[in-house]
Amino acid sequence: METISLQNDLKFSLEKLPHTIRLIISKDDEEWVCRKEKLKKLFEFTETQDEYLFKGRLQLFKSEDKVNIKVKNEFVATVLKDDFIRILNRLK
């Protein structure tokens, strides 16, 4: 599992499962929201012009060199796009 510490006591983790990647947002060391997605789709998100990924409680939005994380319709954190790609490469 790869983890990035975010502001406001939040953590963004990516856990490799047999056929998917589980994206997890934890708040105060308790799982707050998660989403499963194929690694290929996560890489496509970083490479294409698509501005967002996912609908629902956990959403990712791209803006220039950042990936913004939205939980329950509220932006909660930002991760550098390069850091996000680096973590995805480690999960291959």
Protein Blocks (a to p, Z undefined) as FASTA:
>chain_A
ZZdddehhiacdddddfkbccddddeehiafbdcdddfklmmmmmmmmbfbgcedjbdcd
dehjaccddeehiafbdcdfklmmmmmmmmZZ
